[in-house]
Amino acid sequence: MPYYVYIMTDDNNSVMAINVCRNLARKVIEHKRENNDSKKEKKLSKLLYYEMHSKHENAMERDKVMRYWDENYLKQVIALQNSKFMDLTDKLFSQLDMFDSDGSLIR
């Protein structure tokens, strides 16, 4: 199972959080559930960017490097994969074959 470096943001794309995980689909679902259950001011609701790594060390190193990038450069990197800054959750789930034949999410 690969490791993922991913970026989540709020609805306004004003807050960006870079993280590493093993199961990206689960983490995205957790973030979205937290938004429904939380009164946090800044809710991470959109998956903007993700990349896979075969080794944990590589994912951690990439995470560390990305955290030092300034916001403009980070947005340029995101735009290479996601030029409209749309939520990539559906794309991720379809790539992972997480939808049933009727289009409902497999839990």
TIRO-2110 file (N, C-alpha, C; in Angstrom, 1 decimal):
// TIRO-2110
0.8, -1.2, 0.0, N, 1, A
0.0, 0.0, 0.0, CA, 1, A
0.9, 1.2, 0.0, C, 1, A
0.6, 2.2, -0.9, N, 2, A
1.5, 3.4, -1.0, CA, 2, A
1.2, 4.4, 0.2, C, 2, A
2.1, 5.3, 0.2, N, 3, A
2.0, 6.5, 1.2, CA, 3, A
1.6, 7.7, 0.3, C, 3, A
0.8, 8.6, 0.9, N, 4, A
0.4, 9.7, 0.2, CA, 4, A
0.8, 11.0, 0.9, C, 4, A
1.2, 12.0, 0.1, N, 5, A
1.4, 13.3, 0.6, CA, 5, A
0.2, 14.1, 0.0, C, 5, A
-0.6, 14.8, 0.8, N, 6, A
-1.8, 15.4, 0.3, CA, 6, A
-2.0, 16.8, 0.9, C, 6, A
-2.8, 17.6, 0.2, N, 7, A
-3.1, 19.0, 0.6, CA, 7, A
-4.6, 19.1, 0.7, C, 7, A
-5.1, 19.5, 1.9, N, 8, A
-6.5, 19.8, 2.0, CA, 8, A
-6.6, 21.3, 2.3, C, 8, A
-7.8, 21.8, 1.9, N, 9, A
-8.0, 23.2, 2.2, CA, 9, A
-9.5, 23.5, 2.6, C, 9, A
-9.7, 24.7, 3.0, N, 10, A
-11.1, 25.1, 3.3, CA, 10, A
-11.9, 25.5, 2.1, C, 10, A
-13.1, 25.8, 2.2, N, 11, A
-14.0, 26.1, 1.1, CA, 11, A
-13.4, 27.3, 0.3, C, 11, A
-12.7, 28.2, 0.9, N, 12, A
-12.2, 29.4, 0.3, CA, 12, A
-10.8, 29.3, -0.2, C, 12, A
-10.2, 28.2, -0.1, N, 13, A
-8.8, 27.9, -0.4, CA, 13, A
-7.8, 28.9, 0.3, C, 13, A
-8.2, 29.3, 1.5, N, 14, A
-7.4, 30.2, 2.3, CA, 14, A
-6.5, 29.5, 3.3, C, 14, A
-6.8, 28.3, 3.7, N, 15, A
-6.0, 27.6, 4.6, CA, 15, A
-5.6, 26.3, 3.9, C, 15, A
-4.3, 26.0, 3.9, N, 16, A
-3.8, 24.7, 3.3, CA, 16, A
-3.1, 23.9, 4.3, C, 16, A
-3.4, 22.6, 4.4, N, 17, A
-2.7, 21.7, 5.3, CA, 17, A
-2.1, 20.6, 4.5, C, 17, A
-0.8, 20.4, 4.7, N, 18, A
0.0, 19.4, 4.0, CA, 18, A
0.2, 18.2, 5.1, C, 18, A
-0.1, 17.0, 4.6, N, 19, A
0.0, 15.8, 5.5, CA, 19, A
0.4, 14.6, 4.8, C, 19, A
0.8, 13.6, 5.5, N, 20, A
1.2, 12.3, 5.0, CA, 20, A
0.3, 11.2, 5.6, C, 20, A
-0.1, 10.3, 4.8, N, 21, A
-0.9, 9.2, 5.4, CA, 21, A
-0.7, 7.9, 4.5, C, 21, A
-1.2, 6.8, 5.0, N, 22, A
-1.1, 5.6, 4.3, CA, 22, A
-2.4, 5.3, 3.5, C, 22, A
-3.6, 5.7, 4.1, N, 23, A
-4.9, 5.5, 3.5, CA, 23, A
-5.6, 6.8, 3.2, C, 23, A
-5.3, 7.3, 2.1, N, 24, A
-5.8, 8.7, 1.7, CA, 24, A
-7.3, 8.8, 1.7, C, 24, A
-8.0, 7.8, 1.2, N, 25, A
-9.5, 7.8, 1.2, CA, 25, A
-10.0, 7.9, 2.6, C, 25, A
-9.5, 7.1, 3.5, N, 26, A
-10.0, 7.2, 4.9, CA, 26, A
-9.7, 8.6, 5.5, C, 26, A
-8.5, 9.1, 5.3, N, 27, A
-8.2, 10.4, 5.8, CA, 27, A
-9.1, 11.5, 5.3, C, 27, A
-9.4, 11.5, 4.0, N, 28, A
-10.3, 12.5, 3.4, CA, 28, A
-11.7, 12.4, 4.0, C, 28, A
-12.2, 11.1, 4.2, N, 29, A
-13.5, 10.9, 4.8, CA, 29, A
-13.5, 11.5, 6.2, C, 29, A
-12.4, 11.2, 7.0, N, 30, A
-12.3, 11.7, 8.3, CA, 30, A
-12.4, 13.2, 8.4, C, 30, A
-11.6, 13.9, 7.5, N, 31, A
-11.6, 15.3, 7.4, CA, 31, A
-13.0, 15.9, 7.2, C, 31, A
-13.7, 15.2, 6.2, N, 32, A
-15.1, 15.7, 5.9, CA, 32, A
-16.1, 15.5, 7.0, C, 32, A
-15.9, 14.3, 7.7, N, 33, A
-16.8, 14.1, 8.9, CA, 33, A
-16.5, 15.1, 10.0, C, 33, A
-15.2, 15.4, 10.2, N, 34, A
-14.9, 16.4, 11.2, CA, 34, A
-15.5, 17.7, 11.0, C, 34, A
-15.6, 18.1, 9.7, N, 35, A
-16.3, 19.3, 9.3, CA, 35, A
-17.7, 19.4, 9.7, C, 35, A
-18.4, 18.2, 9.6, N, 36, A
-19.8, 18.2, 9.9, CA, 36, A
-20.0, 18.2, 11.4, C, 36, A
-19.1, 17.6, 12.2, N, 37, A
-19.2, 17.5, 13.6, CA, 37, A
-18.5, 18.6, 14.4, C, 37, A
-17.8, 19.4, 13.7, N, 38, A
-17.0, 20.4, 14.4, CA, 38, A
-17.5, 21.8, 14.2, C, 38, A
-17.2, 22.6, 15.2, N, 39, A
-17.4, 24.1, 15.1, CA, 39, A
-16.1, 24.9, 14.8, C, 39, A
-15.1, 24.1, 14.3, N, 40, A
-13.9, 24.8, 14.0, CA, 40, A
-14.1, 25.9, 13.0, C, 40, A
-13.3, 26.9, 13.2, N, 41, A
-13.4, 28.1, 12.3, CA, 41, A
-12.9, 27.7, 10.9, C, 41, A
-11.8, 27.0, 10.8, N, 42, A
-11.2, 26.6, 9.5, CA, 42, A
-11.4, 25.2, 9.3, C, 42, A
-12.3, 24.8, 8.5, N, 43, A
-12.6, 23.4, 8.2, CA, 43, A
-11.9, 23.0, 6.9, C, 43, A
-11.2, 21.9, 6.9, N, 44, A
-10.6, 21.3, 5.8, CA, 44, A
-11.6, 20.5, 5.0, C, 44, A
-12.1, 21.0, 3.9, N, 45, A
-13.2, 20.4, 3.2, CA, 45, A
-12.9, 19.9, 1.8, C, 45, A
-11.8, 20.3, 1.3, N, 46, A
-11.4, 20.0, -0.1, CA, 46, A
-10.0, 19.3, -0.2, C, 46, A
-10.0, 18.2, -1.0, N, 47, A
-8.7, 17.6, -1.3, CA, 47, A
-8.2, 18.3, -2.6, C, 47, A
-7.1, 19.1, -2.5, N, 48, A
-6.6, 19.9, -3.6, CA, 48, A
-5.5, 19.1, -4.4, C, 48, A
-4.8, 18.3, -3.7, N, 49, A
-3.6, 17.7, -4.3, CA, 49, A
-3.2, 16.5, -3.6, C, 49, A
-2.7, 15.5, -4.3, N, 50, A
-2.1, 14.3, -3.7, CA, 50, A
-1.1, 13.7, -4.6, C, 50, A
-0.1, 13.0, -4.0, N, 51, A
0.9, 12.3, -4.8, CA, 51, A
1.2, 11.0, -4.0, C, 51, A
1.6, 9.9, -4.7, N, 52, A
1.9, 8.7, -4.1, CA, 52, A
3.4, 8.4, -4.0, C, 52, A
3.8, 7.7, -2.9, N, 53, A
5.2, 7.3, -2.7, CA, 53, A
5.2, 5.9, -2.2, C, 53, A
6.1, 5.1, -2.7, N, 54, A
6.2, 3.7, -2.3, CA, 54, A
6.8, 3.5, -0.9, C, 54, A
7.6, 4.5, -0.5, N, 55, A
8.3, 4.4, 0.8, CA, 55, A
7.9, 5.5, 1.7, C, 55, A
7.7, 5.2, 3.0, N, 56, A
7.4, 6.2, 4.0, CA, 56, A
8.4, 7.3, 4.1, C, 56, A
9.6, 6.9, 4.0, N, 57, A
10.7, 7.9, 4.1, CA, 57, A
10.6, 9.0, 3.0, C, 57, A
10.3, 8.5, 1.8, N, 58, A
10.2, 9.4, 0.7, CA, 58, A
9.0, 10.4, 0.9, C, 58, A
7.9, 9.8, 1.3, N, 59, A
6.7, 10.7, 1.6, CA, 59, A
7.0, 11.7, 2.7, C, 59, A
7.6, 11.3, 3.7, N, 60, A
7.9, 12.2, 4.8, CA, 60, A
8.9, 13.3, 4.4, C, 60, A
9.9, 12.9, 3.5, N, 61, A
10.8, 13.9, 3.0, CA, 61, A
10.1, 14.9, 2.1, C, 61, A
9.2, 14.4, 1.3, N, 62, A
8.5, 15.3, 0.4, CA, 62, A
7.6, 16.3, 1.2, C, 62, A
6.9, 15.8, 2.2, N, 63, A
6.1, 16.6, 3.1, CA, 63, A
6.9, 17.7, 3.7, C, 63, A
8.1, 17.3, 4.2, N, 64, A
9.0, 18.3, 4.8, CA, 64, A
9.4, 19.4, 3.9, C, 64, A
9.7, 19.0, 2.7, N, 65, A
10.1, 20.0, 1.6, CA, 65, A
8.9, 20.9, 1.3, C, 65, A
7.7, 20.3, 1.1, N, 66, A
6.6, 21.1, 0.7, CA, 66, A
6.2, 22.1, 1.8, C, 66, A
6.4, 21.8, 3.0, N, 67, A
6.0, 22.7, 4.1, CA, 67, A
6.9, 24.0, 4.1, C, 67, A
8.1, 23.9, 3.4, N, 68, A
8.9, 25.1, 3.4, CA, 68, A
8.6, 26.0, 2.2, C, 68, A
7.8, 25.5, 1.2, N, 69, A
7.5, 26.3, 0.0, CA, 69, A
6.6, 27.5, 0.4, C, 69, A
6.8, 28.6, -0.2, N, 70, A
5.9, 29.7, 0.0, CA, 70, A
4.6, 29.4, -0.7, C, 70, A
3.6, 30.2, -0.3, N, 71, A
2.2, 29.9, -0.7, CA, 71, A
2.1, 30.0, -2.2, C, 71, A
2.7, 31.0, -2.9, N, 72, A
2.6, 31.1, -4.3, CA, 72, A
3.2, 29.9, -5.1, C, 72, A
4.3, 29.4, -4.6, N, 73, A
4.9, 28.2, -5.2, CA, 73, A
4.1, 27.0, -5.0, C, 73, A
3.5, 26.9, -3.8, N, 74, A
2.7, 25.7, -3.5, CA, 74, A
1.4, 25.7, -4.4, C, 74, A
0.9, 26.9, -4.6, N, 75, A
-0.3, 27.0, -5.5, CA, 75, A
0.1, 26.7, -7.0, C, 75, A
1.3, 27.0, -7.4, N, 76, A
1.7, 26.7, -8.7, CA, 76, A
1.8, 25.1, -8.9, C, 76, A
2.3, 24.5, -7.9, N, 77, A
2.5, 23.0, -7.9, CA, 77, A
1.1, 22.4, -7.9, C, 77, A
0.2, 22.9, -7.1, N, 78, A
-1.2, 22.4, -7.1, CA, 78, A
-1.8, 22.5, -8.5, C, 78, A
-1.6, 23.7, -9.1, N, 79, A
-2.3, 24.0, -10.4, CA, 79, A
-1.8, 23.1, -11.5, C, 79, A
-0.6, 22.5, -11.4, N, 80, A
-0.2, 21.5, -12.3, CA, 80, A
-1.1, 20.3, -12.4, C, 80, A
-1.6, 19.9, -11.2, N, 81, A
-2.5, 18.7, -11.2, CA, 81, A
-4.0, 19.1, -11.1, C, 81, A
-4.2, 20.3, -10.7, N, 82, A
-5.6, 20.7, -10.4, CA, 82, A
-5.8, 22.2, -10.6, C, 82, A
-5.8, 22.6, -11.9, N, 83, A
-5.8, 24.0, -12.3, CA, 83, A
-7.0, 24.8, -11.8, C, 83, A
-8.1, 24.2, -11.5, N, 84, A
-9.3, 24.9, -11.1, CA, 84, A
-9.5, 24.8, -9.6, C, 84, A
-8.5, 24.2, -8.9, N, 85, A
-8.5, 24.1, -7.4, CA, 85, A
-9.9, 23.5, -7.0, C, 85, A
-10.3, 22.4, -7.7, N, 86, A
-11.5, 21.7, -7.3, CA, 86, A
-11.2, 20.6, -6.3, C, 86, A
-12.3, 20.2, -5.7, N, 87, A
-12.1, 19.1, -4.8, CA, 87, A
-11.9, 17.8, -5.6, C, 87, A
-10.8, 17.1, -5.3, N, 88, A
-10.4, 15.9, -6.0, CA, 88, A
-10.9, 14.6, -5.4, C, 88, A
-11.8, 14.7, -4.4, N, 89, A
-12.2, 13.5, -3.7, CA, 89, A
-12.9, 12.5, -4.6, C, 89, A
-13.8, 13.0, -5.5, N, 90, A
-14.4, 12.0, -6.4, CA, 90, A
-13.4, 11.4, -7.3, C, 90, A
-12.5, 12.1, -7.8, N, 91, A
-11.4, 11.6, -8.7, CA, 91, A
-10.6, 10.5, -7.9, C, 91, A
-10.3, 10.8, -6.7, N, 92, A
-9.5, 9.8, -5.9, CA, 92, A
-10.3, 8.5, -5.7, C, 92, A
-11.6, 8.7, -5.3, N, 93, A
-12.4, 7.5, -5.0, CA, 93, A
-12.6, 6.7, -6.3, C, 93, A
-12.8, 7.3, -7.4, N, 94, A
-13.0, 6.6, -8.7, CA, 94, A
-11.7, 5.8, -9.0, C, 94, A
-10.5, 6.5, -8.8, N, 95, A
-9.3, 5.8, -9.1, CA, 95, A
-9.1, 4.6, -8.2, C, 95, A
-9.6, 4.7, -7.0, N, 96, A
-9.4, 3.6, -6.0, CA, 96, A
-10.6, 2.6, -6.1, C, 96, A
-11.5, 2.8, -7.0, N, 97, A
-12.6, 1.9, -7.2, CA, 97, A
-13.4, 1.8, -6.0, C, 97, A
-13.8, 2.9, -5.4, N, 98, A
-14.5, 3.0, -4.1, CA, 98, A
-16.0, 3.2, -4.3, C, 98, A
-16.5, 3.2, -5.5, N, 99, A
-17.9, 3.4, -5.8, CA, 99, A
-18.5, 2.1, -6.2, C, 99, A
-19.7, 1.8, -5.7, N, 100, A
-20.5, 0.6, -6.2, CA, 100, A
-21.0, 0.9, -7.6, C, 100, A
-21.6, -0.1, -8.2, N, 101, A
-22.1, 0.1, -9.6, CA, 101, A
-23.2, 1.1, -9.7, C, 101, A
-23.9, 1.4, -8.6, N, 102, A
-25.0, 2.4, -8.6, CA, 102, A
-24.5, 3.8, -8.3, C, 102, A
-23.1, 3.9, -8.1, N, 103, A
-22.6, 5.2, -7.8, CA, 103, A
-22.5, 5.6, -6.4, C, 103, A
-22.9, 4.7, -5.5, N, 104, A
-22.8, 5.0, -4.0, CA, 104, A
-21.4, 4.6, -3.5, C, 104, A
-21.0, 5.4, -2.5, N, 105, A
-19.7, 5.1, -1.9, CA, 105, A
-19.7, 3.8, -1.1, C, 105, A
-18.7, 3.0, -1.4, N, 106, A
-18.5, 1.7, -0.7, CA, 106, A
-17.8, 2.1, 0.7, C, 106, A
-18.4, 1.7, 1.7, N, 107, A
-17.8, 2.0, 3.1, CA, 107, A
-17.1, 0.8, 3.7, C, 107, A
END
